[in-house]
Amino acid sequence: MTLEAAGTIAVSSDETKPNVHLSPSDLSQLSLQVYPHTSSPPIPTSTLETFVDLINAAFSGPIHSANFGSKSRYSSTAELVDDLNRGEGGWMFLLVSATGIAVAGAKVTLGGEGMDGGASEVVFPNPYYTPLPAQGKIYWLGALGSITTGTGSILLDGIKAFLAQQSPRFTLKAYTVTQWDQGPGGLIQPPEHNALVKWFERERFEVVDYAWKEKGTWGSFYGGWLCGIVYTHGAEQKR
């Protein structure tokens, strides 16, 4: 379950970012692997290493380098475990090909400490967002990444189906960066039409707000606009 053991699947590199090409047949044979994060038994070290390698590959390329230099998303498996511990436990998800290649992954935790990037200097609530009454469990989605086109949606569908088995009604919260290095004094309004935000909206997430974070957010060289998003399962069709 490594990035290197590509088997018959071609792997290319687009400006240092790996890209695993899967045929429609390959995509139909992907399987979701779920690893609960508990003190006993722990997630196997080899699986943690696969997750770290995958997410670091997904969080790479020119944009990442411009904002983080050579800093990887996860410097070690210990940092990943600390991340899961801070999130009060949860699950690690891997989407794996029939030949054993991990092509997409994410973590879902029971708490969201630290995921909002710290205090906000400016917050713009989404005027079109109406919060639903709290129902069921609240989960936090993080470190969502893929190295194969189209697998992010497949992974999210699998995560939603898994969480629905835990609680028929649940809320899944997350944060995504919409713009680095521009904010108050540079860009006084949050950026619109961000491709990543639009992708999450297609996955039935709603925008809660945009918040400007100071320099050093998530270890970056700069500040950035973070977009708070939320998916409500069991009530989304009633919108």
Sequence and secondary structure as in RCSB ss.txt:
>XXXX:A:sequence
MTLEAAGTIAVSSDETKPNVHLSPSDLSQLSLQVYPHTSSPPIPTSTLETFVDLINAAFSGPIHSANFGSKSRYS
STAELVDDLNRGEGGWMFLLVSATGIAVAGAKVTLGGEGMDGGASEVVFPNPYYTPLPAQGKIYWLGALGSITTG
TGSILLDGIKAFLAQQSPRFTLKAYTVTQWDQGPGGLIQPPEHNALVKWFERERFEVVDYAWKEKGTWGSFYGGW
LCGIVYTHGAEQKR
>XXXX:A:secstr
  SS  TTS EEEETTEEEE   HHHHHT EEEEEEE SSS   HHHHHHHHHHHHHHS SHHHHHHHTT  S S
SHHHHHHHHHHTTSEEEEEEE TTS EEEEEEEES  TTTT S EEEEEE TT       SEEEEEEEEEESSTT
HHHHHHHHHHHHHHHH SSEEEEEEEEEEES  TTT SS  SS HHHHHHHHTT EEEEEEEE TTGGG SS EE
EEEEEEEETTGGG 
